[in-house]
């Protein structure tokens, strides 16, 4: 390289530049002296200032063992001054302790704890307003969340507190001149939420007053729409004219673009007219809605309105319009069939599919309304009930509701059964049910269940068992079919088998009261009183007001010897079935077992007053007065018994005995004479006649009756011997009676029968044991 191109030619250690005494460009804090002439390196080695010349601070990183740095330039221009580049403070020897030549800057050194955060300045009015507004928002959200969680009491408390805080906020802003910061939307939300929570807590008057506060305030835009809520409250109160007025005022506030909301309000107006019995006005409102925004509820109510008016043709048209909605039904039949085929396979995958569950629930509700409308208008739209149902079934099939059409056919069959007083209807109903044997399994099972129940009620146990088995084969999880099968087994005497079938029915449907009740009867018959008690308690838990279950509980407690609990349940039963002579007699019998003759006498007397021909009650009352030696009171009961059972000589003998005990011998003798005339071989009567005539000293009559007495005693002895021989030669067992409960004669007896009945959906209940 040429000398002219030497970029570092002017940067030699022999530079003649000398810094001024006060030139401290690098901030060393002291005067800088020039290096001795001819020095090739800086003293102290590379990277260090000469000892005693530059102090303890090192130079920049560029100050190595070479020439001092410069800006470049040839040697012809003379020596150049050092540049003002400063070192970054790094050193190959690492940082040094403070005070012994530390690094430039404070990199790598501990700076101690961070300074504390600045304290917030004292809250001014504006900050206080912001904090209070945040609290109002929090209370409002808590109230809404509690309302959604069904905790209506807490929701109302939070709503009231939010209203209180919001009023305090408004006053604070007014006092500090912040009127322009008033949050109208927050005020509206707080008052609206308070009114809603009043409504949810059934404080309807307070809710109306709060809504009135909102709708009268012109500052709240669109507040008039809340008159719909006011109309709903009036509707709940039964003030239908006021509700219609509010709905119409709200309708004036709704723009014509919000068609869906407007027609929902019109539907509410129609329902209010329907409740008032103004069916013509209701039809007009419902027709307007159906012409513009048809929906399921409106279509159903229109059918009901035409039914109330008795217009057959309009009923047909409105029902067809209801079917045409196809509410929540798949549009494509192939898609529907595909879903039905895959439903079972994908059931576990769709268990958490909330949307599908909601659609299915709405489908079920729509189908329920269609069936309700069909059952309502079916008997009215045709010349006969059968023709009406046929027309509706055809329309259902045409609209794609084949399953509902089949259910309607079953409803027609049940209608024939209910009208069994009309000649031929009962047999026609059974024929219709038999036709379902050729249809799908679900309908076949329902029809077989009803047929089994019908045959059971008619006493045809063989056919009842056949159809019960058929129903179980087609639907193993049909609890009522299992109940019918169990009942048939009971009638055949297979109690253990019936018990297993009833247990299976309970396993299929845990709240099947027919199966549980009959299971209790079977356990009682088998002597398993504890198990019977458990079953009847379960029935009582499911249907607390059922008198049969309460009676059976008292009956089982009585059989177990738990008389206090028995009395408790029979007294409960007496309050539900007042003045029932059987219950009063049962209470009297239990009190008599407890030797509480006062209460027993009261119960028996009340039972006799209600039903004076109960022989058990008459017998106890007569015997009680005889025991108390009040023969005058005992005679009327025995005399009544002799009239009820004139063939029973014992009642007449008791009457005569009462005469004899009170010393009325003439009346007693006359009574015994009547008994002897009607029953000349009665030994007891002859004995008393001998005794009375002996006391009266009439020897001739005594002799005659003694002869008759001995002859009657011989005849009685021979008859007793013959009866004993016949008893020893004949049967060793007895016939078990059914599991029916105790019933008062002529009163509302609590029999042990089941809960059987014909169900509209085709699921007939199982008859009792």
Beta strands, then each sheet from edge to edge (+ up, - down):
end
